[in-house]
Amino acid sequence: EPVTVPSDARLRDVADQTFPPHRYVAYPVVDAAGHAAGLLPFRNATAVPQKRWDEVRVRDVMLPLEQALVVDPDRQLGDVVAELVQTDPGRALVVGDGRLLGLLSTTDAERLLETRMPRRSRRRGRKPA
């Protein structure tokens, strides 16, 4: 289950309570009902001067769903990867029926694809010891 931040949270609270223990590139944002609301790239938050963190809310600096890469959980990974590598910050919200189900990163996708490759294919390119 991904670490999420509430859309109405103050940046100060997110910076103090969420960023230090996790240090992710982006955080899924949920509304008060727990529905996916967007994506908060770390750099969007840190672009706001710290003196304004008490007044700025996550919803003010997040990427709304319309601007974030949102994928259906039934979508084929191969179809998602092409879009994922072209997005910044390289994250996709996995959403089903409006609910956040997960967060997919380019690294996650690479690992999944690698585990699905036949063993012979993975060994190509390796030089004998």
C-alpha positions in Angstrom: 0.0 0.0 0.0 1.5 3.3 -1.0 2.3 6.2 1.4 -0.4 8.8 0.7 -0.9 12.4 1.6 -4.2 14.2 2.1 -5.1 16.9 -0.4 -6.0 19.3 2.3 -2.8 18.8 4.3 -0.4 21.8 4.8 3.0 21.4 3.2 4.6 22.0 6.6 2.8 18.9 7.9 3.8 16.7 4.9 7.4 18.0 5.0 7.7 17.3 8.8 5.8 14.0 9.0 5.9 12.3 5.6 9.0 13.3 3.8 11.7 12.4 6.3 10.9 8.8 6.9 10.1 7.9 3.3 12.1 10.1 0.9 10.1 9.2 -2.3 10.1 11.1 -5.6 6.3 11.5 -5.5 3.4 10.8 -3.3 -0.2 9.8 -4.2 -2.7 12.3 -3.0 -6.2 11.3 -1.6 -9.2 13.4 -0.8 -11.2 13.3 2.5 -13.2 10.4 1.2 -10.0 8.4 0.3 -10.4 8.8 -3.4 -7.4 9.4 -5.6 -7.0 13.2 -6.1 -3.6 13.5 -7.8 0.2 13.1 -7.3 2.5 15.3 -5.3 6.0 15.3 -6.8 8.6 16.1 -4.1 10.1 18.8 -6.3 6.7 20.6 -6.5 6.6 20.8 -2.7 10.2 21.9 -2.3 9.7 24.6 -5.0 7.5 26.5 -2.5 9.6 28.7 -0.2 9.6 27.1 3.3 8.2 30.3 4.8 5.0 29.6 2.9 4.6 25.9 3.9 2.2 26.7 6.7 -0.3 28.3 4.3 0.1 26.2 1.2 -2.0 23.0 0.9 -1.0 19.9 -1.0 -3.9 20.5 -3.4 -2.3 23.8 -4.4 0.9 22.2 -5.7 -0.1 18.6 -6.7 -0.6 17.3 -10.2 -4.4 16.8 -10.4 -5.6 13.4 -11.8 -6.1 15.1 -15.2 -2.4 15.8 -15.4 -1.0 12.7 -13.7 -0.6 9.3 -15.4 -3.5 7.2 -14.2 -3.7 3.5 -15.1 -6.4 0.9 -14.7 -5.3 -2.1 -12.6 -6.2 -4.5 -15.5 -4.1 -2.7 -18.1 -1.2 -4.7 -19.5 2.2 -3.7 -18.0 3.8 -3.5 -21.5 1.3 -0.9 -22.6 1.9 1.2 -19.5 5.7 1.2 -19.6 5.9 3.3 -22.8 3.9 6.1 -21.1 5.5 5.7 -17.8 9.1 6.3 -19.1 7.9 9.5 -20.8 6.2 11.0 -17.7 7.8 13.2 -15.1 8.2 12.1 -12.3 8.1 8.6 -13.8 5.2 7.4 -11.6 1.6 6.2 -12.4 -1.3 6.1 -10.1 -3.1 2.8 -10.2 -6.8 3.6 -9.8 -9.9 1.4 -9.9 -13.4 2.8 -9.3 -11.9 6.1 -8.1 -9.9 4.4 -5.3 -6.1 4.5 -5.2 -4.8 0.9 -5.5 -1.1 1.6 -5.9 1.7 3.6 -7.3 3.8 2.3 -10.2 7.3 3.6 -10.8 9.6 3.0 -13.7 11.8 0.9 -11.4 8.8 -1.2 -10.4 7.9 -1.8 -14.0 11.5 -2.8 -14.9 11.6 -5.3 -12.1 8.3 -6.8 -13.1 9.3 -7.1 -16.7 12.6 -8.7 -15.7 10.9 -11.3 -13.6 8.6 -12.2 -16.5 11.4 -12.7 -19.0 12.5 -16.3 -19.6 15.7 -17.1 -17.8 17.6 -17.7 -21.1 16.7 -14.1 -22.2 18.0 -12.6 -19.0 21.3 -14.4 -19.3 22.1 -13.0 -22.7 24.6 -10.3 -22.7 26.4 -11.7 -19.6 29.9 -12.8 -20.2 31.0 -16.2 -18.9 33.0 -16.0 -15.7 
